[in-house]
Amino acid sequence: MRRFKDLRCISPAITSASYSHGVPIVISRRSLNYDTFADRHIGPSDLEKQRMLQFLGFKDLDHLTNTNVPEQIRLKRPLDLPPALDEWRMLTELREISDKNKNYRTYIGMGYYDCIVPNVIIRNVLQNAGWTSPYTPYQPEIAQGRLESLLNFQTMIADLTGLEIANASLLDEATACAEAICLASRVTKRFKILYDPHLHPQNIALLRTRAEPLDIDLIPLTDVEGSPSVAKDIAGVIVQYPNTEGKIYDLENLIKTSHENGALVIMVCDLLSLTLLKSPGDLGADIAVGNAQRFGLPLGYGGPHPAFMAVAKRDEKNSLARTMPGRIVGVSKLVYKALYSLLHQSIQKSLLNSVPWIDFKKLDMHGLMVRTLTIHVIVAGEE
């Protein structure tokens, strides 16, 4: 049975005597059918659309389109769309489509590995609209709780990588690799990077994309474990650990040679493997990056998954941490605080190498992934 809610006034100031472009505006009320799925989820009603068209001086949407869209790209026929479904039928049809999916074990690897997501996280985080629906968590107790979970993430990354300072996530592993070589170039004032040919393919692809406009030369590293040659003009060396074929390098000679020539060492780590392998900090690396998906996030056809970056304290000024991209959550005497100063300083000085995340809604959505895997680790426990 179709139910109609009460009629609402659009605006008390709009009456039949109002005019725009010589066209009288006579619409003063709106009817909503809350049983119709489209009415609940698709913006303005027919009456409101007509009011906007009249205000602009157009009689209908076709008149508006024909005035603004060039004829060469205009579609001459109506869209071939089926009748609109109500919510129940829409959900039923989507379930029927999803039932056609076939689940197979994935062996693709390359930084993406399926994992079991505990039901407590699925129910209380991923399926809880309270994490995603608010535009900004103004309530201090919610904001502080979110910041605390980001601080837990930073602590976890610092513990596993063995490095002093970690940020509260980056976009993905490939982006983190690109940010790491830019960081090495900024700190050393050099523009040559040695890279492991057995980095994951997506990491190499994005390194090339980012390096070209910045005039950074990417040079393949021919001998990772033997006697690597690192010249005096090399800004950094980036290696996958373990590499894309699963091999675990002995990096002691490479790290020693790099540091003797003033180059930074960047390790692209599998976060879960660091529970068993020597950490970047123990090996003497300067920067560690990687994908955190291994700790309880579904594959999601490739994302979204948060990456991480951690850096060593190489000098009294802590120069690596001061130029590290992303956000850092710290603890003051009373509250948790997120530091975005580097982001804003870079924007002002036009030094940013990537598009900044000014949309804090998207930033918080990405933070949801960080909180999910952090809660997963807490639920799983130390063992």
Secondary structure, 3 states (H helix, E strand, C coil): CCCCCCCEECCCCCCCCEEECCEEECCCEECCCCCCHHHHHCCCCHHHHHHHHHHHCCCCHHHHHHHHCCHHHCCCCCCCCCCCCCHHHHHHHHHHHHCCCCCCCCCCECCECCCCCCHHHHHHHHCCHHHCCCCCCCCHHHHHHHHHHHHHHHHHHHHHHCCCEECCCECCHHHHHHHHHHHHHHHHCCCEEEECCCCCHHHHHHHHHHHCCCCCEEEECCCCCCCCCCCCCCCEEEEEECCCCCCCCCCHHHHHHHHHCCCEEEEEEECHHHHCCCCHHHHCCCEEEEECCCCCCCCHHHCCCCEEEEECCCCCCCHHHHCCCCCEEEECCCCEEEECHHHHHHHHHCCCCCCCCCCHHHHHHHHHHHHHHHHHHHHHCCC
